[in-house]
Amino acid sequence: MSPVDTEWIKSSYSSNGGGACVEWAPSRAASGIVPVRDSKDPEGPALTFEPAAWSSFVAAVRRGEFPAG
């Protein structure tokens, strides 16, 4: 699957006012990577995580382990 075909989903923690906009591509997880990007720069770089690492990160966010800045 190419990046053009990739469905990007905006994080529910992102604001609609153009603030912290993070998107991820769950459809790519089956290939062993989870790309994450800044939705304000869709042509820019994406960080990639192994699915287990991404799941651990999301779980930590949900538990409130990262204080709001």
PDB file with SEQRES, HELIX, SHEET and CRYST1 records, atoms N, CA, C and O in Angstrom:
SEQRES   1 A   69  MET SER PRO VAL ASP THR GLU TRP ILE LYS SER SER TYR          
SEQRES   2 A   69  SER SER ASN GLY GLY GLY ALA CYS VAL GLU TRP ALA PRO          
SEQRES   3 A   69  SER ARG ALA ALA SER GLY ILE VAL PRO VAL ARG ASP SER          
SEQRES   4 A   69  LYS ASP PRO GLU GLY PRO ALA LEU THR PHE GLU PRO ALA          
SEQRES   5 A   69  ALA TRP SER SER PHE VAL ALA ALA VAL ARG ARG GLY GLU          
SEQRES   6 A   69  PHE PRO ALA GLY                                              
HELIX    1 AA1 PRO A   26  SER A   31  5                                   6    
HELIX    2 AA2 PRO A   51  ARG A   62  1                                  12    
SHEET    1 AA1 3 VAL A  22  TRP A  24  0                                        
SHEET    2 AA1 3 VAL A  34  ASP A  38 -1                                        
SHEET    3 AA1 3 ALA A  46  PHE A  49 -1                                        
CRYST1    1.000    1.000    1.000  90.00  90.00  90.00 P 1           1          
ATOM      1  N   MET A   1       0.844  -1.170   0.000  1.00  0.00           N  
ATOM      2  CA  MET A   1       0.000   0.000   0.000  1.00  0.00           C  
ATOM      3  C   MET A   1       0.895   1.240   0.000  1.00  0.00           C  
ATOM      4  O   MET A   1       1.790   1.360   0.836  1.00  0.00           O  
ATOM      5  N   SER A   2       0.662   2.129  -0.903  1.00  0.00           N  
ATOM      6  CA  SER A   2       1.476   3.337  -0.982  1.00  0.00           C  
ATOM      7  C   SER A   2       0.916   4.407  -0.053  1.00  0.00           C  
ATOM      8  O   SER A   2      -0.242   4.321   0.356  1.00  0.00           O  
ATOM      9  N   PRO A   3       1.728   5.422   0.290  1.00  0.00           N  
ATOM     10  CA  PRO A   3       1.232   6.504   1.132  1.00  0.00           C  
ATOM     11  C   PRO A   3       0.020   7.209   0.531  1.00  0.00           C  
ATOM     12  O   PRO A   3      -0.815   7.737   1.265  1.00  0.00           O  
ATOM     13  N   VAL A   4      -0.083   7.221  -0.803  1.00  0.00           N  
ATOM     14  CA  VAL A   4      -1.220   7.863  -1.458  1.00  0.00           C  
ATOM     15  C   VAL A   4      -2.509   7.117  -1.121  1.00  0.00           C  
ATOM     16  O   VAL A   4      -3.554   7.742  -0.939  1.00  0.00           O  
ATOM     17  N   ASP A   5      -2.445   5.785  -1.035  1.00  0.00           N  
ATOM     18  CA  ASP A   5      -3.605   4.954  -0.733  1.00  0.00           C  
ATOM     19  C   ASP A   5      -3.947   4.943   0.753  1.00  0.00           C  
ATOM     20  O   ASP A   5      -5.021   4.477   1.134  1.00  0.00           O  
ATOM     21  N   THR A   6      -3.070   5.437   1.577  1.00  0.00           N  
ATOM     22  CA  THR A   6      -3.200   5.319   3.021  1.00  0.00           C  
ATOM     23  C   THR A   6      -4.318   6.205   3.550  1.00  0.00           C  
ATOM     24  O   THR A   6      -4.404   7.386   3.213  1.00  0.00           O  
ATOM     25  N   GLU A   7      -5.180   5.615   4.388  1.00  0.00           N  
ATOM     26  CA  GLU A   7      -6.207   6.385   5.069  1.00  0.00           C  
ATOM     27  C   GLU A   7      -5.624   6.885   6.383  1.00  0.00           C  
ATOM     28  O   GLU A   7      -5.212   6.087   7.225  1.00  0.00           O  
ATOM     29  N   TRP A   8      -5.589   8.187   6.560  1.00  0.00           N  
ATOM     30  CA  TRP A   8      -5.068   8.801   7.771  1.00  0.00           C  
ATOM     31  C   TRP A   8      -6.230   9.178   8.670  1.00  0.00           C  
ATOM     32  O   TRP A   8      -7.233   9.713   8.197  1.00  0.00           O  
ATOM     33  N   ILE A   9      -6.104   8.904   9.963  1.00  0.00           N  
ATOM     34  CA  ILE A   9      -7.139   9.198  10.941  1.00  0.00           C  
ATOM     35  C   ILE A   9      -6.577  10.193  11.949  1.00  0.00           C  
ATOM     36  O   ILE A   9      -5.509   9.984  12.525  1.00  0.00           O  
ATOM     37  N   LYS A  10      -7.318  11.277  12.150  1.00  0.00           N  
ATOM     38  CA  LYS A  10      -6.879  12.291  13.108  1.00  0.00           C  
ATOM     39  C   LYS A  10      -7.147  11.798  14.523  1.00  0.00           C  
ATOM     40  O   LYS A  10      -8.205  11.236  14.806  1.00  0.00           O  
ATOM     41  N   SER A  11      -6.196  12.010  15.393  1.00  0.00           N  
ATOM     42  CA  SER A  11      -6.335  11.643  16.792  1.00  0.00           C  
ATOM     43  C   SER A  11      -7.512  12.370  17.423  1.00  0.00           C  
ATOM     44  O   SER A  11      -7.748  13.545  17.142  1.00  0.00           O  
ATOM     45  N   SER A  12      -8.245  11.672  18.272  1.00  0.00           N  
ATOM     46  CA  SER A  12      -9.357  12.303  18.984  1.00  0.00           C  
ATOM     47  C   SER A  12      -8.842  13.340  19.979  1.00  0.00           C  
ATOM     48  O   SER A  12      -9.619  14.163  20.463  1.00  0.00           O  
ATOM     49  N   TYR A  13      -7.554  13.317  20.288  1.00  0.00           N  
ATOM     50  CA  TYR A  13      -6.958  14.296  21.192  1.00  0.00           C  
ATOM     51  C   TYR A  13      -6.539  15.574  20.464  1.00  0.00           C  
ATOM     52  O   TYR A  13      -6.167  16.556  21.107  1.00  0.00           O  
ATOM     53  N   SER A  14      -6.595  15.570  19.135  1.00  0.00           N  
ATOM     54  CA  SER A  14      -6.225  16.752  18.365  1.00  0.00           C  
ATOM     55  C   SER A  14      -7.366  17.754  18.386  1.00  0.00           C  
ATOM     56  O   SER A  14      -8.540  17.386  18.417  1.00  0.00           O  
ATOM     57  N   SER A  15      -7.001  19.018  18.370  1.00  0.00           N  
ATOM     58  CA  SER A  15      -8.031  20.058  18.367  1.00  0.00           C  
ATOM     59  C   SER A  15      -8.460  20.352  16.936  1.00  0.00           C  
ATOM     60  O   SER A  15      -7.707  20.114  15.992  1.00  0.00           O  
ATOM     61  N   ASN A  16      -9.659  20.865  16.785  1.00  0.00           N  
ATOM     62  CA  ASN A  16     -10.153  21.248  15.460  1.00  0.00           C  
ATOM     63  C   ASN A  16      -9.725  22.652  15.077  1.00  0.00           C  
ATOM     64  O   ASN A  16      -9.947  23.073  13.942  1.00  0.00           O  
ATOM     65  N   GLY A  17      -9.121  23.380  15.989  1.00  0.00           N  
ATOM     66  CA  GLY A  17      -8.730  24.755  15.731  1.00  0.00           C  
ATOM     67  C   GLY A  17      -7.336  24.901  15.147  1.00  0.00           C  
ATOM     68  O   GLY A  17      -6.763  25.989  15.202  1.00  0.00           O  
ATOM     69  N   GLY A  18      -6.776  23.834  14.590  1.00  0.00           N  
ATOM     70  CA  GLY A  18      -5.465  23.921  13.968  1.00  0.00           C  
ATOM     71  C   GLY A  18      -4.316  23.735  14.935  1.00  0.00           C  
ATOM     72  O   GLY A  18      -3.167  24.004  14.584  1.00  0.00           O  
ATOM     73  N   GLY A  19      -4.598  23.284  16.137  1.00  0.00           N  
ATOM     74  CA  GLY A  19      -3.551  23.087  17.136  1.00  0.00           C  
ATOM     75  C   GLY A  19      -2.804  21.787  16.926  1.00  0.00           C  
ATOM     76  O   GLY A  19      -2.307  21.515  15.833  1.00  0.00           O  
ATOM     77  N   ALA A  20      -2.726  20.999  17.961  1.00  0.00           N  
ATOM     78  CA  ALA A  20      -1.965  19.749  17.954  1.00  0.00           C  
ATOM     79  C   ALA A  20      -2.684  18.703  17.112  1.00  0.00           C  
ATOM     80  O   ALA A  20      -3.547  17.984  17.615  1.00  0.00           O  
ATOM     81  N   CYS A  21      -2.337  18.619  15.862  1.00  0.00           N  
ATOM     82  CA  CYS A  21      -3.029  17.717  14.938  1.00  0.00           C  
ATOM     83  C   CYS A  21      -2.138  16.536  14.574  1.00  0.00           C  
ATOM     84  O   CYS A  21      -1.186  16.659  13.803  1.00  0.00           O  
ATOM     85  N   VAL A  22      -2.471  15.409  15.143  1.00  0.00           N  
ATOM     86  CA  VAL A  22      -1.715  14.187  14.893  1.00  0.00           C  
ATOM     87  C   VAL A  22      -2.611  13.209  14.151  1.00  0.00           C  
ATOM     88  O   VAL A  22      -3.770  13.021  14.520  1.00  0.00           O  
ATOM     89  N   GLU A  23      -2.077  12.583  13.104  1.00  0.00           N  
ATOM     90  CA  GLU A  23      -2.802  11.566  12.362  1.00  0.00           C  
ATOM     91  C   GLU A  23      -1.990  10.288  12.329  1.00  0.00           C  
ATOM     92  O   GLU A  23      -0.761  10.322  12.379  1.00  0.00           O  
ATOM     93  N   TRP A  24      -2.678   9.160  12.246  1.00  0.00           N  
ATOM     94  CA  TRP A  24      -2.010   7.875  12.131  1.00  0.00           C  
ATOM     95  C   TRP A  24      -2.725   7.053  11.077  1.00  0.00           C  
ATOM     96  O   TRP A  24      -3.867   7.340  10.717  1.00  0.00           O  
ATOM     97  N   ALA A  25      -2.050   6.035  10.588  1.00  0.00           N  
ATOM     98  CA  ALA A  25      -2.588   5.208   9.506  1.00  0.00           C  
ATOM     99  C   ALA A  25      -2.713   3.765   9.979  1.00  0.00           C  
ATOM    100  O   ALA A  25      -1.785   2.976   9.801  1.00  0.00           O  
ATOM    101  N   PRO A  26      -3.857   3.407  10.587  1.00  0.00           N  
ATOM    102  CA  PRO A  26      -4.016   2.054  11.130  1.00  0.00           C  
ATOM    103  C   PRO A  26      -3.960   0.961  10.072  1.00  0.00           C  
ATOM    104  O   PRO A  26      -3.589  -0.172  10.379  1.00  0.00           O  
ATOM    105  N   SER A  27      -4.318   1.275   8.842  1.00  0.00           N  
ATOM    106  CA  SER A  27      -4.313   0.260   7.784  1.00  0.00           C  
ATOM    107  C   SER A  27      -2.904  -0.236   7.468  1.00  0.00           C  
ATOM    108  O   SER A  27      -2.744  -1.312   6.891  1.00  0.00           O  
ATOM    109  N   ARG A  28      -1.898   0.524   7.833  1.00  0.00           N  
ATOM    110  CA  ARG A  28      -0.513   0.124   7.571  1.00  0.00           C  
ATOM    111  C   ARG A  28       0.038  -0.796   8.656  1.00  0.00           C  
ATOM    112  O   ARG A  28       1.093  -1.400   8.462  1.00  0.00           O  
ATOM    113  N   ALA A  29      -0.652  -0.920   9.798  1.00  0.00           N  
ATOM    114  CA  ALA A  29      -0.153  -1.716  10.916  1.00  0.00           C  
ATOM    115  C   ALA A  29       0.037  -3.179  10.541  1.00  0.00           C  
ATOM    116  O   ALA A  29       0.924  -3.846  11.073  1.00  0.00           O  
ATOM    117  N   ALA A  30      -0.786  -3.680   9.632  1.00  0.00           N  
ATOM    118  CA  ALA A  30      -0.657  -5.077   9.209  1.00  0.00           C  
ATOM    119  C   ALA A  30       0.695  -5.339   8.546  1.00  0.00           C  
ATOM    120  O   ALA A  30       1.175  -6.473   8.539  1.00  0.00           O  
ATOM    121  N   SER A  31       1.306  -4.301   7.995  1.00  0.00           N  
ATOM    122  CA  SER A  31       2.609  -4.456   7.348  1.00  0.00           C  
ATOM    123  C   SER A  31       3.754  -4.337   8.353  1.00  0.00           C  
ATOM    124  O   SER A  31       4.923  -4.423   7.978  1.00  0.00           O  
ATOM    125  N   GLY A  32       3.416  -4.139   9.633  1.00  0.00           N  
ATOM    126  CA  GLY A  32       4.446  -4.076  10.668  1.00  0.00           C  
ATOM    127  C   GLY A  32       4.905  -2.683  11.026  1.00  0.00           C  
ATOM    128  O   GLY A  32       5.857  -2.525  11.789  1.00  0.00           O  
ATOM    129  N   ILE A  33       4.237  -1.649  10.481  1.00  0.00           N  
ATOM    130  CA  ILE A  33       4.568  -0.271  10.836  1.00  0.00           C  
ATOM    131  C   ILE A  33       3.287   0.515  11.071  1.00  0.00           C  
ATOM    132  O   ILE A  33       2.246   0.232  10.478  1.00  0.00           O  
ATOM    133  N   VAL A  34       3.385   1.490  11.934  1.00  0.00           N  
ATOM    134  CA  VAL A  34       2.283   2.430  12.136  1.00  0.00           C  
ATOM    135  C   VAL A  34       2.855   3.824  11.897  1.00  0.00           C  
ATOM    136  O   VAL A  34       3.581   4.343  12.744  1.00  0.00           O  
ATOM    137  N   PRO A  35       2.538   4.439  10.751  1.00  0.00           N  
ATOM    138  CA  PRO A  35       3.029   5.790  10.505  1.00  0.00           C  
ATOM    139  C   PRO A  35       2.176   6.832  11.235  1.00  0.00           C  
ATOM    140  O   PRO A  35       0.959   6.692  11.351  1.00  0.00           O  
ATOM    141  N   VAL A  36       2.842   7.871  11.719  1.00  0.00           N  
ATOM    142  CA  VAL A  36       2.206   8.962  12.438  1.00  0.00           C  
ATOM    143  C   VAL A  36       2.755  10.256  11.846  1.00  0.00           C  
ATOM    144  O   VAL A  36       3.961  10.383  11.632  1.00  0.00           O  
ATOM    145  N   ARG A  37       1.866  11.217  11.581  1.00  0.00           N  
ATOM    146  CA  ARG A  37       2.320  12.472  10.972  1.00  0.00           C  
ATOM    147  C   ARG A  37       1.585  13.672  11.563  1.00  0.00           C  
ATOM    148  O   ARG A  37       0.589  13.526  12.272  1.00  0.00           O  
ATOM    149  N   ASP A  38       2.091  14.835  11.260  1.00  0.00           N  
ATOM    150  CA  ASP A  38       1.463  16.108  11.608  1.00  0.00           C  
ATOM    151  C   ASP A  38       0.484  16.433  10.492  1.00  0.00           C  
ATOM    152  O   ASP A  38       0.896  16.606   9.345  1.00  0.00           O  
ATOM    153  N   SER A  39      -0.799  16.520  10.804  1.00  0.00           N  
ATOM    154  CA  SER A  39      -1.799  16.737   9.754  1.00  0.00           C  
ATOM    155  C   SER A  39      -1.674  18.107   9.103  1.00  0.00           C  
ATOM    156  O   SER A  39      -2.198  18.318   8.009  1.00  0.00           O  
ATOM    157  N   LYS A  40      -0.992  19.040   9.753  1.00  0.00           N  
ATOM    158  CA  LYS A  40      -0.788  20.348   9.147  1.00  0.00           C  
ATOM    159  C   LYS A  40       0.276  20.301   8.056  1.00  0.00           C  
ATOM    160  O   LYS A  40       0.418  21.256   7.292  1.00  0.00           O  
ATOM    161  N   ASP A  41       1.019  19.209   7.973  1.00  0.00           N  
ATOM    162  CA  ASP A  41       2.069  19.041   6.966  1.00  0.00           C  
ATOM    163  C   ASP A  41       1.954  17.641   6.349  1.00  0.00           C  
ATOM    164  O   ASP A  41       2.848  16.816   6.536  1.00  0.00           O  
ATOM    165  N   PRO A  42       0.865  17.360   5.613  1.00  0.00           N  
ATOM    166  CA  PRO A  42       0.635  16.008   5.108  1.00  0.00           C  
ATOM    167  C   PRO A  42       1.684  15.515   4.114  1.00  0.00           C  
ATOM    168  O   PRO A  42       1.810  14.308   3.906  1.00  0.00           O  
ATOM    169  N   GLU A  43       2.418  16.399   3.514  1.00  0.00           N  
ATOM    170  CA  GLU A  43       3.482  16.000   2.591  1.00  0.00           C  
ATOM    171  C   GLU A  43       4.823  15.846   3.305  1.00  0.00           C  
ATOM    172  O   GLU A  43       5.810  15.419   2.706  1.00  0.00           O  
ATOM    173  N   GLY A  44       4.846  16.195   4.576  1.00  0.00           N  
ATOM    174  CA  GLY A  44       6.078  16.113   5.357  1.00  0.00           C  
ATOM    175  C   GLY A  44       6.355  14.694   5.818  1.00  0.00           C  
ATOM    176  O   GLY A  44       5.668  13.755   5.416  1.00  0.00           O  
ATOM    177  N   PRO A  45       7.355  14.544   6.655  1.00  0.00           N  
ATOM    178  CA  PRO A  45       7.757  13.208   7.111  1.00  0.00           C  
ATOM    179  C   PRO A  45       6.746  12.603   8.090  1.00  0.00           C  
ATOM    180  O   PRO A  45       5.961  13.307   8.725  1.00  0.00           O  
ATOM    181  N   ALA A  46       6.796  11.298   8.185  1.00  0.00           N  
ATOM    182  CA  ALA A  46       5.992  10.570   9.171  1.00  0.00           C  
ATOM    183  C   ALA A  46       6.941   9.757  10.041  1.00  0.00           C  
ATOM    184  O   ALA A  46       7.911   9.178   9.552  1.00  0.00           O  
ATOM    185  N   LEU A  47       6.654   9.724  11.307  1.00  0.00           N  
ATOM    186  CA  LEU A  47       7.373   8.822  12.202  1.00  0.00           C  
ATOM    187  C   LEU A  47       6.747   7.451  12.052  1.00  0.00           C  
ATOM    188  O   LEU A  47       5.545   7.343  11.807  1.00  0.00           O  
ATOM    189  N   THR A  48       7.539   6.404  12.195  1.00  0.00           N  
ATOM    190  CA  THR A  48       6.976   5.061  12.121  1.00  0.00           C  
ATOM    191  C   THR A  48       7.296   4.297  13.395  1.00  0.00           C  
ATOM    192  O   THR A  48       8.386   4.407  13.958  1.00  0.00           O  
ATOM    193  N   PHE A  49       6.318   3.524  13.828  1.00  0.00           N  
ATOM    194  CA  PHE A  49       6.429   2.740  15.047  1.00  0.00           C  
ATOM    195  C   PHE A  49       6.045   1.299  14.763  1.00  0.00           C  
ATOM    196  O   PHE A  49       5.248   1.031  13.864  1.00  0.00           O  
ATOM    197  N   GLU A  50       6.603   0.377  15.520  1.00  0.00           N  
ATOM    198  CA  GLU A  50       6.116  -0.996  15.484  1.00  0.00           C  
ATOM    199  C   GLU A  50       4.742  -0.982  16.148  1.00  0.00           C  
ATOM    200  O   GLU A  50       4.518  -0.198  17.070  1.00  0.00           O  
ATOM    201  N   PRO A  51       3.815  -1.834  15.698  1.00  0.00           N  
ATOM    202  CA  PRO A  51       2.468  -1.811  16.275  1.00  0.00           C  
ATOM    203  C   PRO A  51       2.435  -1.939  17.799  1.00  0.00           C  
ATOM    204  O   PRO A  51       1.640  -1.257  18.447  1.00  0.00           O  
ATOM    205  N   ALA A  52       3.269  -2.785  18.381  1.00  0.00           N  
ATOM    206  CA  ALA A  52       3.272  -2.943  19.842  1.00  0.00           C  
ATOM    207  C   ALA A  52       3.721  -1.656  20.536  1.00  0.00           C  
ATOM    208  O   ALA A  52       3.169  -1.286  21.572  1.00  0.00           O  
ATOM    209  N   ALA A  53       4.706  -0.983  19.977  1.00  0.00           N  
ATOM    210  CA  ALA A  53       5.182   0.272  20.564  1.00  0.00           C  
ATOM    211  C   ALA A  53       4.108   1.352  20.466  1.00  0.00           C  
ATOM    212  O   ALA A  53       3.907   2.116  21.410  1.00  0.00           O  
ATOM    213  N   TRP A  54       3.424   1.417  19.338  1.00  0.00           N  
ATOM    214  CA  TRP A  54       2.349   2.403  19.164  1.00  0.00           C  
ATOM    215  C   TRP A  54       1.217   2.125  20.154  1.00  0.00           C  
ATOM    216  O   TRP A  54       0.693   3.052  20.773  1.00  0.00           O  
ATOM    217  N   SER A  55       0.840   0.862  20.306  1.00  0.00           N  
ATOM    218  CA  SER A  55      -0.220   0.501  21.251  1.00  0.00           C  
ATOM    219  C   SER A  55       0.160   0.887  22.678  1.00  0.00           C  
ATOM    220  O   SER A  55      -0.678   1.376  23.436  1.00  0.00           O  
ATOM    221  N   SER A  56       1.413   0.668  23.039  1.00  0.00           N  
ATOM    222  CA  SER A  56       1.886   1.048  24.377  1.00  0.00           C  
ATOM    223  C   SER A  56       1.817   2.551  24.578  1.00  0.00           C  
ATOM    224  O   SER A  56       1.418   3.019  25.645  1.00  0.00           O  
ATOM    225  N   PHE A  57       2.202   3.311  23.559  1.00  0.00           N  
ATOM    226  CA  PHE A  57       2.151   4.766  23.634  1.00  0.00           C  
ATOM    227  C   PHE A  57       0.709   5.248  23.800  1.00  0.00           C  
ATOM    228  O   PHE A  57       0.430   6.078  24.666  1.00  0.00           O  
ATOM    229  N   VAL A  58      -0.200   4.738  22.983  1.00  0.00           N  
ATOM    230  CA  VAL A  58      -1.601   5.152  23.058  1.00  0.00           C  
ATOM    231  C   VAL A  58      -2.184   4.809  24.430  1.00  0.00           C  
ATOM    232  O   VAL A  58      -2.923   5.609  25.004  1.00  0.00           O  
ATOM    233  N   ALA A  59      -1.862   3.644  24.951  1.00  0.00           N  
ATOM    234  CA  ALA A  59      -2.353   3.251  26.273  1.00  0.00           C  
ATOM    235  C   ALA A  59      -1.835   4.214  27.346  1.00  0.00           C  
ATOM    236  O   ALA A  59      -2.579   4.576  28.258  1.00  0.00           O  
ATOM    237  N   ALA A  60      -0.576   4.629  27.249  1.00  0.00           N  
ATOM    238  CA  ALA A  60      -0.001   5.572  28.212  1.00  0.00           C  
ATOM    239  C   ALA A  60      -0.687   6.933  28.126  1.00  0.00           C  
ATOM    240  O   ALA A  60      -0.924   7.574  29.150  1.00  0.00           O  
ATOM    241  N   VAL A  61      -1.003   7.373  26.926  1.00  0.00           N  
ATOM    242  CA  VAL A  61      -1.730   8.640  26.759  1.00  0.00           C  
ATOM    243  C   VAL A  61      -3.099   8.534  27.418  1.00  0.00           C  
ATOM    244  O   VAL A  61      -3.516   9.436  28.144  1.00  0.00           O  
ATOM    245  N   ARG A  62      -3.789   7.441  27.165  1.00  0.00           N  
ATOM    246  CA  ARG A  62      -5.122   7.255  27.755  1.00  0.00           C  
ATOM    247  C   ARG A  62      -5.082   7.221  29.280  1.00  0.00           C  
ATOM    248  O   ARG A  62      -6.033   7.643  29.937  1.00  0.00           O  
ATOM    249  N   ARG A  63      -3.996   6.727  29.837  1.00  0.00           N  
ATOM    250  CA  ARG A  63      -3.844   6.682  31.300  1.00  0.00           C  
ATOM    251  C   ARG A  63      -3.420   8.034  31.879  1.00  0.00           C  
ATOM    252  O   ARG A  63      -3.358   8.194  33.098  1.00  0.00           O  
ATOM    253  N   GLY A  64      -3.130   9.000  31.013  1.00  0.00           N  
ATOM    254  CA  GLY A  64      -2.740  10.331  31.470  1.00  0.00           C  
ATOM    255  C   GLY A  64      -1.294  10.430  31.897  1.00  0.00           C  
ATOM    256  O   GLY A  64      -0.955  11.285  32.715  1.00  0.00           O  
ATOM    257  N   GLU A  65      -0.431   9.582  31.369  1.00  0.00           N  
ATOM    258  CA  GLU A  65       0.968   9.583  31.773  1.00  0.00           C  
ATOM    259  C   GLU A  65       1.792  10.729  31.189  1.00  0.00           C  
ATOM    260  O   GLU A  65       2.945  10.921  31.574  1.00  0.00           O  
ATOM    261  N   PHE A  66       1.218  11.480  30.277  1.00  0.00           N  
ATOM    262  CA  PHE A  66       1.926  12.604  29.667  1.00  0.00           C  
ATOM    263  C   PHE A  66       1.150  13.886  30.014  1.00  0.00           C  
ATOM    264  O   PHE A  66       0.043  14.097  29.518  1.00  0.00           O  
ATOM    265  N   PRO A  67       1.730  14.728  30.856  1.00  0.00           N  
ATOM    266  CA  PRO A  67       1.002  15.940  31.236  1.00  0.00           C  
ATOM    267  C   PRO A  67       0.834  16.868  30.042  1.00  0.00           C  
ATOM    268  O   PRO A  67       1.694  16.946  29.165  1.00  0.00           O  
ATOM    269  N   ALA A  68      -0.290  17.567  30.033  1.00  0.00           N  
ATOM    270  CA  ALA A  68      -0.551  18.545  28.972  1.00  0.00           C  
ATOM    271  C   ALA A  68       0.434  19.692  29.103  1.00  0.00           C  
ATOM    272  O   ALA A  68       0.750  20.140  30.205  1.00  0.00           O  
ATOM    273  N   GLY A  69       0.915  20.161  27.947  1.00  0.00           N  
ATOM    274  CA  GLY A  69       1.926  21.207  27.949  1.00  0.00           C  
ATOM    275  C   GLY A  69       1.357  22.527  28.028  1.00  0.00           C  
ATOM    276  O   GLY A  69       2.091  23.516  28.039  1.00  0.00           O  
TER     277      GLY A  69                                                      
END                                                                             
